[in-house]
């Protein structure tokens, strides 16, 4: 998959390039809006990560020009601006998603993959841990027993978070932020409900993997011993 990253902070641009290349993307990186516009118009990319605050042309203007020319490449907007009006402007201009800084790189990866899945252009490999595998293309959780269960959208996002960092403790607040978003109106108990549902689904397919509660700290994905 070919990815264009337009980010004027050199350290962040380099870090994102390395991160996405490790996740099997081919990456071109530019550091100003004019270069982003020229690169996006001159080549075919599967997705674009576009910072808003850039020299020469800001990200909104780059996106406006691309969309006016019929370029429908999925675009993820990055910005230090977190006001609602900025998000609305980005979406109205044609952005597919929006992520305020600072952000976690695995959340950015997950959102980029989600943009590509919506277009039907991305079939990432399954994630595995213990005796289970999670198929991002079909939202199917499968156990070594051969049994499978389909996860809802939010259940998949929570399970993906755990499977990307197994044996890592996530607080309910961190799960809420990473899955529902920092500005979500949902109550924290929605995390507990989804954890409970995932435990039941893991049990239904006979898996030895479970989500343990670490009292006072949060939740952790572990594989129980036989």
HELIX and SHEET records of a PDB file:
HELIX    1   1 UNK A   10  UNK A   22  1                                  13    
HELIX    2   2 UNK A   33  UNK A   42  1                                  10    
HELIX    3   3 UNK A   59  UNK A   68  1                                  10    
HELIX    4   4 UNK A   84  UNK A   93  1                                  10    
HELIX    5   5 UNK A  105  UNK A  119  1                                  15    
HELIX    6   6 UNK A  153  UNK A  164  1                                  12    
HELIX    7   7 UNK A  172  UNK A  175  1                                   4    
HELIX    8   8 UNK A  176  UNK A  180  3                                   5    
HELIX    9   9 UNK A  189  UNK A  204  1                                  16    
SHEET    1   A 5 UNK A  26  UNK A  30  0                                        
SHEET    2   A 5 UNK A   2  UNK A   6  1                                        
SHEET    3   A 5 UNK A  47  UNK A  51  1                                        
SHEET    4   A 5 UNK A  74  UNK A  79  1                                        
SHEET    5   A 5 UNK A  97  UNK A 100  1                                        
SHEET    1   B 4 UNK A 127  UNK A 129  0                                        
SHEET    2   B 4 UNK A 132  UNK A 135 -1                                        
SHEET    3   B 4 UNK A 140  UNK A 143 -1                                        
SHEET    4   B 4 UNK A 148  UNK A 150 -1                                        
SHEET    1   C 2 UNK A 209  UNK A 214  0                                        
SHEET    2   C 2 UNK A 218  UNK A 223 -1                                        
END                                                                             
